[in-house]
Amino acid sequence: MLLIRCPYCGERPEIEFRNMGEAHILRPTPAASDDEMADFLYRRSNTKGLIAERWRHIHGCGRFFNAVRHTVTDKFVVIYKSGEPKPDLAVLAAASTGGARS
Amino acid sequence: MHFSYLSLIRQAFAGNAGWPRQWRDPEPKPGYDVVIIGGGGHGLATAYYLAAEHGIRNVAVIERGWIGGGNSGRNTTIVRSNYLWEESEALYDHALDIWQDLSQVLNYNVMYSARGVLMLAHTVHDVQTSKRHIHANRLYGIDNEWLSPEECRDFCPPLNISKDIRYPVMGGALQRKGGVARHDAVVWGYARAASGLGVDIIQNCEVTGIRRSASGAVEAVETSRGAIKANKVGIVAAGHSSVVAAMAGVRLPLESYPLQALVSEPLKPIIPCVVMSNTIHAYISQSDKGDLVIGAGTDQYVSYSQTGGLYINNHTIEAICELFPTLRRVRMMRGWGGIVDTTPDRSPILARTPVPGLYINCGWGTGGFKATPGSGHAFAHTIARDEPHPANAAFTLERFRDGRLIDEAAAAAVAH
């Protein structure tokens, strides 16, 4: 089980949280093509390595936040609030070869 | 060597010293007509049917580790075809047809045992969806029947049908042709048969890139043992499909999650069939060796860790103990995780990709083992003829763009 640091409540066990999928996927405009809608709805990075994802502290404060996690070690590298810009995953990957936790 | 009663007797008198290697261990050639990436059951079956049914024998199966070491060796070996939609019924029943005489065709005992798959219903909603499945299946000609709680207990005597448990059994859907098969034997049987027809099985060889020509078509795969030219490439990489497809610039509608299973110490025969319950997240059968094979649910986040949260297993064990109180003191021996590639509609993708010469077979999610023969058969057809077999025609990549999803998610959200 993961230990996840909610930016509002602190560290809590994984069962208090709901994973909400990949972060920073923007809804296209109504003029978007079918292909752009498929990108938005279905196609995902599914990266083996660092991914940015959304979490919700559903059995705690109920709030959404974002995190960068390594999908092989499951270690959290950065946790940040919704609305903050997406970290540069390439820079983080170069810096966090030791798998540091924030 | 052809396996037979005669060869068994001969070898017995010769001290069992004459059994040959079951498949060759060749060095990769500079190029092949078809390269299959992934040496699991689906990939090896694809290679076998390319050689056996389409005459394409200049084929290589490239495997990063050892064959059958991924999800083929990590599943709970359940075989069934009682899916809701006609597209799925066609595909999974195509596989079930091939299972019937697979041991004879491959000359290898895959230990397919049609002992029946009993899917329990615990709520009014469960009863309604189960009966909807049964009617859909019977319209399509797939065997599936409704059992009362007492009939469920008669079919599986250790089942607890008391009314006072948390989720009492309100009945069950039974597919008698469903059952189990031996996962290793399926992999080894296809490997041996494919190798015998000339397919090169190259293990310990990791694909690191997919090279494309100026026109965009697939030209070669880069591997840890050098570049291998290929006219056509099939990706059959299960949990790593997104990683491999990204090498050719293809972004897939997949997410990979850990899915766990565990086995108990060996017991004398007690569970005569496969029992599944989607509502309380448990499925169980007993192997011929005697261990109880138990499947749990997936973790909630994308991961390639091949391990999962212990609380997921706990949840499943609680459900098993309530359904089978007699198993409460059985000890669990081993648990493990596999990485399952799930699509948004919980149906697989067996299709061409936008890249000429590149084909993909993925998205089997939590339920690929049962489809191994049908998947390989249909995918070989797709690669050889550059058009789908009728059984997989609907399982395209474009269905996500066109909104033609094959939504099996509501029906089988956990055990699939």
Chai-1 contact restraints between the chains, C-beta under 6 A:
chainA,res_idxA,chainB,res_idxB,connection_type,confidence,min_distance_angstrom,max_distance_angstrom,comment,restraint_id
A,M1,B,G309,contact,1.0,0.0,6.0,A-B,restraint_1
A,M1,B,Y311,contact,1.0,0.0,6.0,A-B,restraint_2
A,N19,B,Q300,contact,1.0,0.0,6.0,A-B,restraint_3
A,N19,B,Y301,contact,1.0,0.0,6.0,A-B,restraint_4
A,D34,B,R401,contact,1.0,0.0,6.0,A-B,restraint_5
A,D35,B,R401,contact,1.0,0.0,6.0,A-B,restraint_6
A,A38,B,F400,contact,1.0,0.0,6.0,A-B,restraint_7
A,A38,B,R401,contact,1.0,0.0,6.0,A-B,restraint_8
A,Y42,B,P253,contact,1.0,0.0,6.0,A-B,restraint_9
A,Y42,B,P344,contact,1.0,0.0,6.0,A-B,restraint_10
A,Y42,B,F400,contact,1.0,0.0,6.0,A-B,restraint_11
A,R43,B,R251,contact,1.0,0.0,6.0,A-B,restraint_12
A,R43,B,P253,contact,1.0,0.0,6.0,A-B,restraint_13
A,R44,B,E255,contact,1.0,0.0,6.0,A-B,restraint_14
A,N46,B,S242,contact,1.0,0.0,6.0,A-B,restraint_15
A,N46,B,L254,contact,1.0,0.0,6.0,A-B,restraint_16
A,N46,B,E255,contact,1.0,0.0,6.0,A-B,restraint_17
A,N46,B,S256,contact,1.0,0.0,6.0,A-B,restraint_18
A,K48,B,V243,contact,1.0,0.0,6.0,A-B,restraint_19
A,K48,B,Y304,contact,1.0,0.0,6.0,A-B,restraint_20
A,T71,B,V302,contact,1.0,0.0,6.0,A-B,restraint_21
A,T71,B,S303,contact,1.0,0.0,6.0,A-B,restraint_22
A,T71,B,Y304,contact,1.0,0.0,6.0,A-B,restraint_23
A,V72,B,Y304,contact,1.0,0.0,6.0,A-B,restraint_24
A,V72,B,S305,contact,1.0,0.0,6.0,A-B,restraint_25
A,D74,B,S303,contact,1.0,0.0,6.0,A-B,restraint_26
A,D74,B,S305,contact,1.0,0.0,6.0,A-B,restraint_27
